[in-house]
Amino acid sequence: MRIDRRTILAGSAILGLGASSLLLSACGKGGGQTVTSDDMSQGKADAPVTVVEYASLSCGHCAKWNKEVFPTFKAKYIDTGKVRYVFREFITPPAELATAGALLARCAGKDKYFGVVDAVFHGHEEIAQTGDIRGVLLRVAQSAGMNEDQFVACVSDEKALTDMTARVEKYGKEANVDSTPTFFFNDDKYAQGEMTMAQIDAAYDKALAKAKK
């Protein structure tokens, strides 16, 4: 999904933060692929290849890749210690889903983060049919052990939103990302859009060979 370069208003009824905004700009060069304490990752920290996915929780292409390809990718590369996988949140329309979903995943904690991400992606069809973003996200929050008050506090946390804004702007500039999903294998941008397993295999082999030089 192409990222809208205009200011995307993150404030909405679901967030209650009408004055806040996220500016997604793509400028500059470089990788910005160093994994930090702010990153959410799976796999061995010393894996020979780090795969960074820039994705939005409102992105249909990201959801499709998560459902159809990620389970195989995880079994073949993450679970076997070959890849450290990092998921970095971006914001695409509808901004209220992308923003609230990302905040919710963070609130759930590192041990439940990827489960919440998966649940939000799997909720896309229901949201498309009903338009009920809040209801779907509340149910996801409850499945992660949060009550409604905790859910409201989470998606209304201005500091968490400010922190996310800073991350999105930083990585948009440093990694020159302007659409989701975008994948990096180590420091090299490999693909924008959904990747097949054949493409992943080829990108992994290339990154591994380069890392061994």
Order of alpha helices (4+ residues) and beta strands (2+ residues): beta-beta-beta-beta-alpha-alpha-beta-alpha-alpha-alpha-alpha-alpha-alpha-beta-beta-alpha
